[in-house]
Amino acid sequence: MANHSQLTFQDASSPIMEELMQFHDHALVVALAICSLVLYLLAFVLTGKLTSNTADAQAIELIWTILPAAVLILLALPSLRILYLMDEINEPALTLKAIGHQWYWSYEYTDFKDLTFDSYMTPTTDLPLGHFRLLEVDHRVIVPTESTVRIIVTADDVLHSWAVPSLGVKTDAIPGRLNQTSFLANRTGIFYGQCSEICGANHSFMPIVVESVPLANFENWSSLVSS
């Protein structure tokens, strides 16, 4: 979970988020190289050490055409790779449906009979000791660790967005439309998210909590809840 003094991303808890963080670092290095080159040339121009004949400068025109194209390719190829990885959903172990409402989430485990529940933010007055204010819910989303989970996202009233940063998931919830994505939690833990689309007065009060547990624990939980 992010804290008030954190400047970087949350720790990656899924392979997709690890790829996104690596691409961020890659793009940052490219941007830093471009800024350094521009500042270097600007310093030369201001000090009068760099002069050129702009009337007939095919070499310079060739450089400023090829160099930006190469930079764009350097950024586009890994970006496209991650986009295709995010779209691939191969034989998910579990399918979960998330429905956004004003202002709570409801969940349906479509692989189980009668395994549905609503998830509301826990009021501050009812918050157990050690839990996080404005982030804890009365019913968490329980998923098995190291299993591909397909999530189908929609909304019942207005636009919402189901987002869990540490899992690299952010999918719009649109009324009358089903969007889908997937994630794989590669470690046990509790991961916090929030609605990321302004959806009304209580937009800030519909958090998302995903708890990743071992498969045996998930099977025990699902049998107890659905019974």
N, C-alpha and C positions, 0 to 999 in steps of 0.2 A: 504494500500500500504506500502511496506517496505521502510525504510529510511536508510540513510548512517550509522547511529549509532546503528541500530537494531541488536541484537544478537539472538533473538528468532524467532519463526515462526510468520507469519502474523496472525491477529485475524481470527479465523475460522468463515466462513460465510455459511457453509453447514454442515449437520449432519456427512457426511463422513470425512470431515476435522477435526471435533471434535473427531471422533474415532481415526483418525491417530495421532492426537496430544496426546491423552491419551495413545495410544500404544507406542509412542515415550518416554513418561515419564516412562511408565512401563518398557520398555527395558533399559532405562538409570539407573533406580534403580537396576535392575538385574546386569548390567555391573558394577555398583559401588560396589555392594556387592561382586562380584567376585574379583575385584581389591583389595578390602580391605582384603579379605581372603588370597589372594596371598601375599600381602605385609606383613601381620601378620605372615604367615608361613615363609616367606623369612627372616624376622627379627629374628625369633627363630632359623633358621638354621645358620645364620651368627654369632649369639651370642653363638652358641654351646649348647643351651638349649634343642634342639630337636634332639634326636637320635632315630634310629629305625633299626631293623634287616630286611634288604631288601631281605634276602634269603628266609624267610618264613613269609610272611606278607599278609595272605589272607584277613584280615580285611581291610587293607589299599587298596588293589586291589579292594575289593568290594565297598569301599567308592568312589574311583576315577572312578569307572564305573557307579555307580548308580547316583552320584551327577551331572555329566554332562548331563546324560540322562534326569534327572528331570528338569534341567535348560532349555534344548532344548524343552521339552514339555511345560514348562511354557511360552516360547516365541512363540512356533508354534501354539498353540490353539487360542490365540487372533488374531494372524496374519492371520490364515486361515479364521476366522470369518469375519475379515474386507475385505479380498479378495472376499468372497462370497457376502458380502453386496455391494461391488463395482460392481460386475457382475450382480446383480439383477436389472432388468428394468421392473417394473410392471406398465402397463397402463400409459405411459407417457402422460402428458397434452400437450406437444409440442415436435415436432421433428425438429431438426436443423441440417443442413449439412454444414460442414466447409471444404473448399478446399484450400490447401496451394499452393501458386505459388511463383516464384522468382520475387519480394519479397513482397507479400501482401497476404491477405486472402480474399476469396469470400465466401458468405453465402447464403444459400437457406432455406427458411422456407417452408418445404414440405407440411405443412397443409394449406398453403395459396396459392392462385393463383398469380403468377408473383411477389412474394415477394422475390427478390434476389438483392444483392448489393455487391460491392467490398469494402474492407476496407483497406485504405492506411494510413501509418503513417503521421500525420500532420507535415509538415516542420516547423522548428523553426521560420522562417520568418512569417508564417501564424498562429502561435500559439496564441490563445486568452489569455488574462491576467488571471493568476491563474491556467492555465492548465499545465500539466506535460510534460516537454520536453522528446522526444524519447518514450513516453508512450501513448500519445493521438492519436486518429485516426479520420478520417473524418466521418466515419459511425460506430457507436457503435452497438454491439449486444444487443438488448433489449429483456429481458425475464420477465415473470411474477414472482412475489415473491411467495414463498411457493407452487410452482408447479414443478413437476418433469419434467425435460427437458432432452430428449434423444438427444445426439449429435453424428452424424455420421461424421467421419473424414477421409479424403483422401487427395491425392496430385496430382497435374497435371504434375509435372516435376521431382523433386528430393525429398528426404526424408525431412519432416518437423515434427514438434511436437506441438500440440495445448495444451497449459498449462496455467492454472489460479491457482496459489498456494492457495489463500484464499478459493477457492471452492473445493480444493482437486482433481483437474482434471489435468491429463497429459496423452495425447493419441497420439501415433505416427501417422503421416500422410504419408502413403506409396502409391506410384503410382500404380494404378491397383488393389488396395485392400481397402476394407471398414472396418474400425475399429469403434466400438461404445462404448460409455460410457454414464453416466447420472450424473446429479447433481441437487440439490435443494437449491436454495438460500433462506435462512431462514430470511433474512432481506433486506430491500431496500438499495441500495448503488451502487457504481461504483467499479468494481473489475478489476485489471490490471494483464495482463500476457504477455508472449512473446513466440516466437518460441523457443523451447528447443532442437532443433536438428540443428547442424551446416549445413547450406544449401547453403553456398556460400558467396560472397563478402558482400552482404547486409543482412546477417542473423540477425544482431543486430537491424535492422530497419523494422521489421514486428511485431509490438506489437498487443496485443489482449485486447480489452476493452469490458467487459460485464456489462451492466447496468440493475439492478433489480428494477422493478417498480411495483406498485399495478396492479392487473388484469384489472381494468377499464382503467387505463392509457395505458396499453399494447394494449387493444382492440382498443382504439382510435388511437394509433400510427400505428397499423397494418392496420387499415381501410384507414388511410391517405396515407401510403406508397404504398399499393397495388392498390389504386384507380388510 
